Amino acid sequence: MSVFGKYSRYYDLLYKDKDYSGETNFVASLIERYKPGARSLLELGCGSGIHASLLAEQSYTVDGIDFSQDMLDAAQARLQSLPAATARRLGFSRGDVRSVRLGKKFDCVLSLFHVVSYQPTNADLKATFATAREHMQPGGIFIFDCWYGPAVLTDRPGMRVKRMQDEAIEVTRLAEPALHPNECLVDVNYHVFIRDRAGGAVEEVRETHRMRYLFKPEIELLAESAGMKIEHACEWMTGKTPGFDTWGVCFVLRA
């Protein structure tokens, strides 16, 4: 983006109201429940590193992987602002969640904020699960959240508008979804307007995010093919049993 800086700038602004602290505590509670004593974490699709940084503040050692260099630059900048003891527990590197191999094992692998749903094909999903399994210690766990099929088909996605601003820019994002039920996909077509608050210039960005919604039997098959099994499934953040009104479901798989 020539005028307004990198994608990560307006991404973090759009999600400024996201409860990263609450989400981190929720994930930490799952780790403590299903892998007590875990210390080493791998986050696949770490974005700008907010979850990873908050987990490092809780004394976890976190390796973050992301495909976007803009996001990794933001994560590195965040790392520089942290206390030295926290920063030493963090590392970020570029990689594709479907193919990255770090050559080491972790107590727990994470993939948060629907990264798994960003894998639209069966091959993409199988490769992502294989990556998670490859990096897990014996008895390790894989925690991820995804769009849940029963809810997507019951409470179908509609057009949404979101507006956020900071001292420099104002962002307006229109989201227009297109459902493809035979492929279990939703194309979320974003039209983003970024206005420079000082000069008034406006830049437009158009993106399509292809999202895969998933069903529990699919997860069971994917887990089995990668040498894992479902240990737990619940509504994201609440812990409730998933149902027709549960768009976001969290799964815990064990190696």
C-alpha positions as CSV (number, residue, x, y, z in Angstrom):
1,M,0.0,0.0,0.0
2,S,1.7,3.1,-1.2
3,V,0.0,5.8,0.9
4,F,-1.2,4.0,4.0
5,G,1.6,1.5,4.8
6,K,1.4,-2.2,5.0
7,Y,-1.6,-4.6,5.2
8,S,-0.7,-5.4,8.8
9,R,-1.4,-1.8,9.7
10,Y,-5.1,-1.8,8.9
11,Y,-5.4,-5.5,9.8
12,D,-4.5,-4.8,13.4
13,L,-6.7,-1.7,13.4
14,L,-9.7,-3.6,12.1
15,Y,-9.2,-6.2,14.9
16,K,-8.3,-3.7,17.7
17,D,-11.5,-4.7,19.4
18,K,-10.7,-8.4,19.4
19,D,-10.3,-9.9,22.8
20,Y,-6.8,-11.2,22.4
21,S,-6.1,-11.3,26.1
22,G,-9.3,-13.4,26.8
23,E,-8.5,-15.7,23.8
24,T,-5.0,-16.2,25.1
25,N,-6.3,-17.1,28.5
26,F,-8.8,-19.5,27.0
27,V,-6.0,-21.3,24.9
28,A,-3.7,-21.4,28.0
29,S,-6.5,-23.1,30.0
30,L,-6.8,-25.7,27.3
31,I,-3.1,-26.3,27.3
32,E,-3.1,-26.6,31.1
33,R,-6.0,-29.1,31.0
34,Y,-4.8,-31.3,28.1
35,K,-1.0,-30.9,28.3
36,P,-0.1,-29.9,31.8
37,G,3.5,-28.8,32.1
38,A,3.7,-27.8,28.4
39,R,6.2,-25.0,27.8
40,S,7.1,-25.0,24.1
41,L,4.5,-23.9,21.5
42,L,4.4,-23.6,17.7
43,E,1.9,-21.2,16.3
44,L,1.0,-21.8,12.6
45,G,-0.3,-18.6,11.1
46,C,0.8,-16.3,13.9
47,G,-0.1,-13.1,12.0
48,S,1.3,-10.0,13.7
49,G,2.2,-12.0,16.8
50,I,-0.3,-10.8,19.4
51,H,-1.4,-14.2,20.7
52,A,2.2,-15.4,20.7
53,S,3.4,-12.3,22.6
54,L,0.7,-12.7,25.2
55,L,1.5,-16.4,25.6
56,A,5.2,-15.6,26.0
57,E,4.2,-13.2,28.8
58,Q,2.7,-16.4,30.5
59,S,6.2,-18.0,30.3
60,Y,5.6,-20.1,27.2
61,T,8.3,-20.3,24.6
62,V,6.6,-19.6,21.2
63,D,7.8,-20.1,17.6
64,G,5.5,-18.2,15.2
65,I,5.2,-19.1,11.5
66,D,3.4,-16.9,8.9
67,F,3.4,-16.7,5.1
68,S,2.9,-12.9,5.1
69,Q,6.2,-10.9,5.4
70,D,4.1,-7.8,6.3
71,M,2.6,-9.7,9.2
72,L,6.1,-11.0,10.3
73,D,7.5,-7.5,10.1
74,A,4.7,-6.3,12.5
75,A,5.4,-9.3,14.8
76,Q,9.2,-8.4,14.9
77,A,8.4,-4.8,15.6
78,R,6.1,-6.0,18.5
79,L,8.9,-8.2,19.8
80,Q,11.3,-5.3,20.0
81,S,8.9,-3.4,22.3
82,L,8.6,-6.3,24.8
83,P,10.6,-6.8,28.0
84,A,13.8,-8.7,27.3
85,A,12.7,-11.7,29.3
86,T,9.5,-12.1,27.2
87,A,11.2,-11.4,23.9
88,R,13.7,-14.2,24.5
89,R,10.8,-16.6,24.5
90,L,9.6,-15.6,21.1
91,G,10.8,-16.3,17.6
92,F,9.1,-15.6,14.2
93,S,9.9,-17.0,10.8
94,R,8.3,-17.2,7.3
95,G,6.7,-20.4,6.2
96,D,3.7,-22.0,4.6
97,V,1.6,-23.9,7.2
98,R,1.2,-26.7,4.6
99,S,4.8,-27.4,4.1
100,V,7.1,-25.8,6.7
101,R,9.4,-28.1,8.6
102,L,11.4,-26.6,11.5
103,G,13.2,-29.8,12.4
104,K,12.1,-29.7,16.1
105,K,9.2,-30.8,18.2
106,F,6.9,-28.9,20.5
107,D,4.6,-29.7,23.4
108,C,1.7,-27.9,21.7
109,V,0.9,-26.7,18.2
110,L,-1.6,-23.8,17.8
111,S,-3.4,-22.5,14.8
112,L,-5.8,-19.7,15.8
113,F,-8.2,-17.2,14.2
114,H,-9.5,-19.6,11.6
115,V,-6.2,-20.4,9.9
116,V,-7.4,-23.9,9.3
117,S,-10.5,-22.6,7.6
118,Y,-8.2,-20.7,5.2
119,Q,-7.1,-24.1,3.8
120,P,-9.8,-24.5,1.2
121,T,-9.0,-27.9,-0.3
122,N,-8.8,-31.4,1.1
123,A,-5.1,-31.5,0.1
124,D,-4.5,-28.2,1.9
125,L,-6.1,-29.4,5.1
126,K,-4.3,-32.8,5.0
127,A,-1.0,-31.0,4.5
128,T,-1.7,-28.5,7.4
129,F,-2.6,-31.4,9.8
130,A,0.6,-33.2,8.7
131,T,2.6,-30.1,9.5
132,A,1.1,-29.9,13.0
133,R,1.7,-33.6,13.6
134,E,5.3,-33.4,12.4
135,H,6.1,-30.8,15.0
136,M,4.4,-32.5,18.0
137,Q,6.1,-34.3,20.8
138,P,4.7,-37.7,21.6
139,G,1.4,-37.1,23.4
140,G,1.5,-33.5,22.3
141,I,-1.7,-31.5,21.4
142,F,-2.9,-29.5,18.4
143,I,-5.3,-26.7,19.2
144,F,-7.1,-24.8,16.5
145,D,-10.4,-23.1,15.7
146,C,-12.4,-23.2,12.5
147,W,-15.8,-22.2,11.0
148,Y,-18.3,-24.9,11.9
149,G,-20.5,-26.3,9.1
150,P,-23.8,-26.8,11.0
151,A,-23.8,-23.2,12.1
152,V,-22.7,-21.8,8.7
153,L,-25.5,-23.6,6.9
154,T,-28.1,-22.7,9.6
155,D,-27.2,-19.1,10.2
156,R,-25.9,-18.2,6.8
157,P,-23.4,-15.4,6.4
158,G,-24.6,-12.0,5.3
159,M,-23.2,-8.7,4.3
160,R,-21.4,-6.8,7.1
161,V,-19.8,-3.4,7.5
162,K,-17.0,-2.5,10.0
163,R,-15.4,0.8,10.7
164,M,-12.4,1.5,12.8
165,Q,-10.0,4.4,13.1
166,D,-6.8,5.6,14.9
167,E,-4.9,8.9,14.9
168,A,-3.8,8.5,11.3
169,I,-6.3,6.5,9.3
170,E,-10.0,5.5,9.1
171,V,-10.8,2.1,7.7
172,T,-14.2,1.0,6.4
173,R,-14.6,-2.6,5.3
174,L,-17.5,-4.1,3.5
175,A,-17.8,-7.9,3.6
176,E,-20.0,-9.7,1.0
177,P,-20.1,-13.5,1.3
178,A,-20.9,-16.0,-1.4
179,L,-21.7,-19.5,-0.2
180,H,-20.6,-22.6,-2.2
181,P,-22.4,-25.4,-0.4
182,N,-21.2,-28.3,-2.6
183,E,-17.6,-27.3,-1.9
184,C,-18.2,-26.4,1.8
185,L,-16.7,-22.9,1.0
186,V,-17.6,-19.3,1.6
187,D,-15.9,-16.6,-0.5
188,V,-15.8,-13.5,1.6
189,N,-15.4,-10.6,-0.8
190,Y,-13.9,-7.6,1.1
191,H,-14.0,-4.0,-0.2
192,V,-11.8,-1.9,2.1
193,F,-11.6,1.9,2.1
194,I,-8.6,3.4,3.9
195,R,-8.8,7.2,4.4
196,D,-5.8,9.3,5.4
197,R,-7.3,11.5,8.2
198,A,-4.8,14.3,7.7
199,G,-5.0,14.7,3.9
200,G,-8.3,13.1,3.1
201,A,-6.9,10.8,0.4
202,V,-8.7,7.5,0.1
203,E,-7.3,4.2,-1.1
204,E,-9.4,1.1,-2.0
205,V,-8.4,-2.5,-1.6
206,R,-10.4,-5.5,-2.8
207,E,-9.7,-9.0,-1.4
208,T,-11.4,-12.3,-1.5
209,H,-10.9,-14.7,1.4
210,R,-11.9,-18.3,0.6
211,M,-13.0,-20.0,3.8
212,R,-13.6,-23.7,4.4
213,Y,-16.3,-24.6,6.9
214,L,-15.8,-28.0,8.6
215,F,-17.8,-30.8,10.3
216,K,-16.7,-32.9,13.2
217,P,-16.5,-36.2,11.1
218,E,-14.2,-34.4,8.7
219,I,-11.9,-33.4,11.5
220,E,-11.9,-37.0,12.8
221,L,-10.8,-38.2,9.4
222,L,-8.1,-35.5,9.0
223,A,-6.8,-36.2,12.5
224,E,-6.7,-40.0,11.9
225,S,-4.9,-39.6,8.6
226,A,-2.2,-37.5,10.4
227,G,-1.9,-39.8,13.4
228,M,-4.0,-37.8,15.8
229,K,-7.4,-38.1,17.5
230,I,-9.9,-35.6,18.8
231,E,-9.5,-35.1,22.5
232,H,-12.0,-32.2,22.9
233,A,-14.3,-29.9,20.9
234,C,-16.2,-26.9,22.2
235,E,-17.5,-23.5,21.2
236,W,-14.6,-21.0,20.9
237,M,-14.2,-19.0,24.2
238,T,-17.3,-20.3,26.0
239,G,-16.5,-24.0,26.2
240,K,-20.1,-24.9,25.3
241,T,-21.0,-28.0,23.2
242,P,-21.0,-27.1,19.5
243,G,-24.4,-26.7,17.8
244,F,-26.4,-25.0,15.1
245,D,-25.5,-21.6,16.5
246,T,-21.8,-22.2,16.9
247,W,-19.9,-20.5,14.1
248,G,-16.5,-20.9,15.8
249,V,-15.5,-24.2,17.2
250,C,-12.2,-25.1,18.9
251,F,-10.7,-28.6,18.6
252,V,-8.0,-30.2,20.7
253,L,-6.2,-33.1,18.9
254,R,-3.7,-35.4,20.5
255,A,-0.8,-37.2,18.8
